[in-house]
């Protein structure tokens, strides 16, 4: 267990939080793809993988996403979203036009997993900037994009939007791209409404982002749509991506994940100093800029997320059950519903 996981486990215990609604017997849980032998294990209840210690997720929530990569693709364009989506438990694979390695930005050699001739079906298709012109002009690649069936989401970073545009996927939609390519996208594809002042645009099942680091924002947004805002927040925290501003994009779809807000007045009820079993104390404070509670342990502030009623969870999805007194004031917490009680001081 790494230092971060150890600290949070010492504070919050080792239970995995799953609410009180019960678990349907047919739900299958799996370890998020991590490249180890446990990837194929299936479980009938939530918890942690005993092999790699990752939090199990519902098998139905594991999405496959094809990253199409071309020679000289921008490194951070695809590496940033790959970091986000792999954290989220997406099964990511890479595809290119032909066999053999490609060189990202003339520096990094990448050997794609598949070509467009043998790539498996994906739930999501993703495209990235850097030398996209040859891809846009390659009719075989564009035909491959058009022929993909039952795609749930299309995703692009930077000038990867031009590939989606050439395939007609952005027709009659609003989109964005790298700042120096915005006018070119509008001039080349007049059916697209190009937005020049956003980090990402969400049309529902098509998400385009601005350049390079904006791809991280778009990927976090996709996670928030599919797995909930708290899941995206946990990933941003673990990546130490402090630049993420919630909802800093144009959201044209109905499934806006940023409506999941908890009233500050409610969260402030939980602020204060609490005892813990080893004799130390924990300080809970409300961060108005991020809209969450933070627990300070050994000088480090860890986010604490509201789940329902007076139940919260930590960065590792472990539960904290707060208790109230007869005056309806918070009097302390426990790490299990009937576990050891720790007082608010």
C-alpha positions as CSV (number, residue, x, y, z in Angstrom):
1,X,0.0,0.0,0.0
2,X,1.4,3.4,-0.9
3,X,1.9,6.3,1.6
4,X,-1.3,8.0,0.5
5,X,-3.5,4.9,0.8
6,X,-1.9,4.1,4.1
7,X,-2.7,7.5,5.6
8,X,-6.3,7.4,4.4
9,X,-6.8,3.9,5.6
10,X,-5.5,4.8,9.1
11,X,-8.1,7.6,9.3
12,X,-11.1,6.1,7.6
13,X,-10.7,2.3,8.1
14,X,-10.8,-0.4,5.5
15,X,-14.5,-0.6,4.6
16,X,-15.7,0.0,1.1
17,X,-18.7,2.4,0.9
18,X,-21.7,1.4,-1.1
19,X,-24.6,3.2,0.5
20,X,-27.6,1.5,2.1
21,X,-29.7,0.7,-0.9
22,X,-28.6,-3.0,-1.0
23,X,-26.9,-4.9,-3.8
24,X,-28.8,-6.8,-6.5
25,X,-27.5,-10.4,-6.8
26,X,-27.0,-10.1,-10.5
27,X,-24.4,-7.3,-10.3
28,X,-20.9,-8.4,-11.1
29,X,-17.9,-6.4,-9.8
30,X,-14.5,-6.4,-11.4
31,X,-11.1,-4.9,-10.8
32,X,-10.5,-1.9,-13.0
33,X,-8.1,-2.9,-15.8
34,X,-4.6,-2.7,-14.4
35,X,-2.7,-5.2,-16.6
36,X,-2.4,-7.8,-13.9
37,X,-3.9,-11.3,-13.6
38,X,-6.7,-10.0,-11.4
39,X,-8.2,-8.2,-14.5
40,X,-10.2,-11.4,-15.3
41,X,-11.5,-12.0,-11.8
42,X,-15.2,-11.4,-11.1
43,X,-16.8,-10.7,-7.7
44,X,-20.4,-10.7,-6.5
45,X,-20.0,-7.8,-4.0
46,X,-18.2,-4.5,-3.9
47,X,-15.0,-4.1,-2.1
48,X,-11.3,-4.1,-2.9
49,X,-9.2,-6.4,-5.1
50,X,-7.2,-8.7,-2.8
51,X,-4.4,-8.8,-5.4
52,X,-3.8,-5.2,-6.4
53,X,-5.9,-3.4,-3.7
54,X,-7.9,-1.4,-6.3
55,X,-11.5,-0.6,-5.5
56,X,-13.8,-2.9,-7.5
57,X,-16.3,-1.4,-9.9
58,X,-19.4,-2.7,-11.6
59,X,-18.6,-4.7,-14.7
60,X,-21.2,-2.8,-16.6
61,X,-19.4,0.5,-15.9
62,X,-16.2,-0.7,-17.6
63,X,-16.2,1.1,-21.0
64,X,-13.8,0.2,-23.9
65,X,-12.2,3.3,-25.5
66,X,-10.2,3.3,-28.7
67,X,-7.4,5.9,-28.9
68,X,-6.7,6.5,-32.5
69,X,-3.0,7.6,-32.8
70,X,-1.2,9.0,-35.8
71,X,2.5,9.6,-36.4
72,X,3.7,12.8,-34.6
73,X,0.6,12.9,-32.4
74,X,0.9,15.3,-29.5
75,X,2.1,13.5,-26.3
76,X,-0.1,15.2,-23.7
77,X,-3.1,15.2,-26.1
78,X,-3.5,11.5,-25.5
79,X,-1.4,10.8,-22.4
80,X,-3.4,13.2,-20.2
81,X,-6.8,11.6,-21.1
82,X,-5.3,8.2,-20.9
83,X,-4.2,8.9,-17.3
84,X,-7.7,10.0,-16.4
85,X,-9.6,7.3,-18.1
86,X,-7.4,4.5,-16.9
87,X,-7.8,5.8,-13.3
88,X,-11.6,5.6,-14.0
89,X,-11.4,1.9,-15.0
90,X,-11.9,2.4,-18.7
91,X,-10.3,-0.3,-20.9
92,X,-8.1,1.7,-23.2
93,X,-6.5,0.4,-26.4
94,X,-4.6,2.2,-29.2
95,X,-5.3,2.0,-32.9
96,X,-3.4,3.3,-35.9
97,X,-3.7,3.3,-39.7
98,X,-1.1,0.6,-40.2
99,X,1.2,-1.8,-38.3
100,X,4.5,-0.7,-36.8
101,X,5.5,2.0,-34.3
102,X,4.6,5.7,-34.6
103,X,6.7,8.5,-33.1
104,X,4.8,11.0,-30.9
105,X,6.1,14.5,-31.4
106,X,9.2,13.0,-32.9
107,X,10.3,11.8,-29.5
108,X,8.3,8.9,-28.0
109,X,8.0,5.6,-29.9
110,X,4.5,4.1,-29.5
111,X,3.5,0.7,-30.8
112,X,-0.3,0.7,-31.3
113,X,-2.3,-2.3,-30.1
114,X,-4.3,-2.6,-33.3
115,X,-4.7,-1.3,-36.8
116,X,-8.0,-0.1,-38.3
117,X,-8.1,-3.5,-40.0
118,X,-8.3,-5.6,-36.8
119,X,-9.3,-3.2,-34.0
120,X,-12.1,-4.6,-31.8
121,X,-15.3,-2.8,-31.1
122,X,-15.1,0.1,-28.8
123,X,-17.8,2.0,-26.8
124,X,-15.9,5.3,-27.2
125,X,-13.7,6.6,-30.0
126,X,-11.1,9.2,-29.2
127,X,-8.9,11.3,-31.5
128,X,-6.0,13.6,-30.8
129,X,-4.0,16.5,-32.3
130,X,-0.6,16.7,-33.9
131,X,-0.1,16.0,-37.6
132,X,-3.8,15.3,-38.2
133,X,-3.8,16.4,-41.9
134,X,-2.6,13.1,-43.3
135,X,-5.3,11.3,-41.3
136,X,-8.0,13.6,-42.5
137,X,-6.9,13.0,-46.1
138,X,-6.7,9.3,-45.6
139,X,-10.1,7.9,-46.9
140,X,-9.5,4.5,-45.4
141,X,-9.3,5.9,-41.9
142,X,-12.3,8.2,-42.4
143,X,-14.3,5.3,-43.7
144,X,-13.3,3.3,-40.7
145,X,-14.5,6.0,-38.4
146,X,-17.8,6.2,-40.3
147,X,-18.4,2.5,-40.2
148,X,-18.0,2.0,-36.4
149,X,-21.3,0.9,-35.0
150,X,-23.0,1.5,-31.7
151,X,-20.5,4.1,-30.5
152,X,-21.7,5.6,-27.3
153,X,-19.4,8.7,-27.3
154,X,-16.9,10.4,-29.6
155,X,-14.1,12.4,-28.0
156,X,-11.4,14.6,-29.4
157,X,-8.5,16.7,-28.2
158,X,-7.0,19.6,-30.0
159,X,-7.0,19.1,-33.8
160,X,-8.3,15.6,-33.4
161,X,-11.6,17.4,-34.0
162,X,-10.7,17.6,-37.7
163,X,-10.9,13.8,-38.0
164,X,-14.4,13.9,-36.5
165,X,-15.3,16.8,-38.8
166,X,-14.1,15.0,-41.9
167,X,-16.2,11.9,-40.9
168,X,-19.3,14.2,-40.6
169,X,-19.7,13.5,-36.9
170,X,-19.6,17.2,-36.0
171,X,-22.1,18.3,-38.7
172,X,-24.8,20.6,-37.2
173,X,-23.0,20.5,-33.8
174,X,-21.0,22.9,-31.7
175,X,-17.3,22.1,-31.4
176,X,-13.9,23.5,-30.4
177,X,-10.3,22.7,-31.1
178,X,-6.7,24.1,-30.6
179,X,-6.7,27.9,-30.5
180,X,-4.6,28.4,-33.7
181,X,-6.9,26.0,-35.6
182,X,-10.3,27.4,-34.7
183,X,-10.7,29.5,-37.9
184,X,-9.5,26.7,-40.1
185,X,-12.0,24.3,-38.6
186,X,-14.8,26.8,-39.2
187,X,-13.7,27.6,-42.8
188,X,-13.1,24.0,-43.7
189,X,-16.4,22.7,-42.2
190,X,-19.1,25.4,-42.4
191,X,-21.7,23.0,-41.0
192,X,-20.0,23.1,-37.6
193,X,-20.6,25.9,-35.1
194,X,-17.1,26.5,-33.8
195,X,-16.8,27.9,-30.2
196,X,-13.6,29.8,-29.6
197,X,-13.7,30.5,-25.9
198,X,-14.2,27.2,-24.0
199,X,-12.0,24.3,-22.7
200,X,-14.5,21.7,-24.0
201,X,-17.9,21.4,-25.7
202,X,-20.3,18.6,-24.8
203,X,-23.0,17.9,-27.4
204,X,-24.3,14.8,-25.5
205,X,-22.5,11.9,-27.1
206,X,-19.8,14.1,-28.8
207,X,-17.2,15.9,-26.7
208,X,-14.5,18.1,-28.3
209,X,-11.8,19.9,-26.3
210,X,-9.3,22.7,-26.9
211,X,-5.6,22.0,-27.1
212,X,-3.3,19.7,-25.1
213,X,-4.1,20.1,-21.4
214,X,-7.7,20.8,-22.1
215,X,-8.0,17.1,-23.0
216,X,-7.6,16.3,-19.3
217,X,-10.6,18.6,-18.5
218,X,-12.7,16.9,-21.2
219,X,-11.7,13.4,-19.9
220,X,-12.7,14.3,-16.4
221,X,-16.0,15.6,-17.7
222,X,-16.6,12.3,-19.5
223,X,-15.9,10.4,-16.2
224,X,-18.3,12.8,-14.4
225,X,-21.0,12.0,-16.9
226,X,-20.5,8.3,-16.8
227,X,-19.4,7.6,-13.2
228,X,-20.5,10.7,-11.3
229,X,-18.9,13.9,-10.2
230,X,-17.2,12.4,-7.1
231,X,-15.4,9.8,-9.2
232,X,-14.0,12.6,-11.4
233,X,-13.0,14.6,-8.3
234,X,-11.2,11.7,-6.9
235,X,-9.2,11.2,-10.1
236,X,-8.3,14.9,-10.3
237,X,-7.1,14.8,-6.7
238,X,-5.0,11.7,-7.2
239,X,-3.5,13.2,-10.3
240,X,-2.8,16.5,-8.4
241,X,-4.6,18.3,-11.3
242,X,-5.4,21.5,-9.5
243,X,-6.2,23.4,-12.7
244,X,-9.6,21.7,-13.1
245,X,-12.5,24.1,-12.7
246,X,-15.8,22.2,-12.5
247,X,-17.9,22.6,-15.5
248,X,-15.5,25.0,-17.3
249,X,-16.9,24.1,-20.7
250,X,-20.0,24.5,-22.9
251,X,-22.5,21.8,-21.9
252,X,-25.2,21.4,-24.4
253,X,-26.4,18.0,-23.2
254,X,-29.1,17.3,-20.6
255,X,-26.9,15.1,-18.4
256,X,-24.9,17.8,-16.7
257,X,-23.0,16.2,-13.8
258,X,-22.2,19.5,-12.1
259,X,-25.7,19.9,-10.7
260,X,-24.6,17.4,-8.0
261,X,-23.9,20.2,-5.5
262,X,-24.3,20.1,-1.8
263,X,-25.4,23.3,0.0
264,X,-22.4,25.0,1.8
265,X,-24.7,25.6,4.8
266,X,-25.2,21.8,5.2
267,X,-21.5,21.0,4.9
268,X,-20.4,23.6,7.4
269,X,-22.4,21.7,10.1
270,X,-19.6,19.1,10.0
271,X,-16.7,21.5,10.4
272,X,-14.6,21.2,13.6
273,X,-12.1,19.2,15.4
274,X,-12.6,15.4,16.0
275,X,-10.9,12.8,18.1
276,X,-9.4,9.6,16.8
277,X,-8.4,6.3,18.4
278,X,-4.7,6.9,18.4
279,X,-5.0,10.0,20.5
280,X,-4.6,12.4,17.6
281,X,-7.1,14.9,16.3
282,X,-8.5,15.6,12.9
283,X,-9.7,19.0,11.6
284,X,-12.6,19.1,9.2
285,X,-13.0,22.4,7.2
286,X,-15.1,23.4,4.3
287,X,-13.3,24.6,1.2
288,X,-15.7,27.1,-0.6
289,X,-13.6,27.1,-3.8
290,X,-14.0,23.4,-4.3
291,X,-17.3,22.9,-2.5
292,X,-16.2,20.0,-0.4
293,X,-15.0,19.2,3.2
294,X,-11.3,18.5,3.7
295,X,-9.8,16.5,6.6
296,X,-6.4,17.6,7.7
297,X,-4.2,14.7,8.7
298,X,-0.5,15.2,9.6
299,X,-0.6,18.6,7.8
300,X,-2.1,17.2,4.6
301,X,-5.7,18.0,3.5
302,X,-7.7,15.1,2.1
303,X,-11.1,15.6,0.5
304,X,-14.2,14.2,2.1
305,X,-17.3,13.7,-0.2
306,X,-20.9,13.8,0.8
307,X,-22.8,10.6,-0.2
308,X,-26.3,10.8,1.4
309,X,-27.9,12.2,4.6
310,X,-25.0,12.3,7.2
311,X,-22.8,9.8,5.4
312,X,-19.6,10.8,3.7
313,X,-16.7,9.0,2.0
314,X,-13.0,9.6,1.7
315,X,-10.7,9.6,-1.3
316,X,-10.7,5.8,-1.3
317,X,-14.5,5.5,-1.3
318,X,-14.5,4.4,2.4
319,X,-17.4,5.5,4.6
320,X,-17.7,8.0,7.4
321,X,-20.9,7.9,9.4
322,X,-21.6,11.1,11.3
323,X,-23.9,11.1,14.3
324,X,-26.2,13.8,15.7
325,X,-27.3,14.5,19.3
326,X,-30.8,15.2,20.5
327,X,-30.4,18.9,19.4
328,X,-29.6,17.7,15.9
329,X,-26.0,18.9,16.2
330,X,-23.1,16.8,14.9
331,X,-21.5,15.0,17.9
332,X,-19.0,12.8,16.2
333,X,-18.5,10.0,13.6
334,X,-17.8,6.3,13.2
335,X,-16.1,4.3,10.5
336,X,-19.0,1.7,10.5
337,X,-22.6,2.3,11.3
338,X,-22.2,0.5,14.7
339,X,-18.5,1.0,15.0
340,X,-16.3,2.8,17.5
341,X,-17.6,6.4,18.0
342,X,-15.2,9.3,17.9
343,X,-16.4,12.6,19.4
344,X,-16.4,16.1,18.0
345,X,-14.3,18.2,20.4
